[in-house]
Amino acid sequence: MCLNCGCMQAHNDMGKPGVNIVYEDLKKASDANGKTVEETLEMMNRTASLDRATHPAEYGLEREAAVR
């Protein structure tokens, strides 16, 4: 896609299949869970927000809080 590297090409794995996340990966996961792509993206955002709050070190947030 690369939905994750910042290239803004959702269907291009940038030569790293299985590493970079492409639209087709997201669609496959959505279909497997009976959700739309939009619902899956929303759930990912909600889950990430919750996970950041409960595991801040995994996101580098404890380090930021210590600097402030």
Secondary structure, DSSP 8 states (H G I E B T S, - for coil): --TTTS---TT--TT-TTTS--HHHHHHHHHHTT--HHHHHHHHHHHHHHHHHH-GGGGTHHHHHHH-
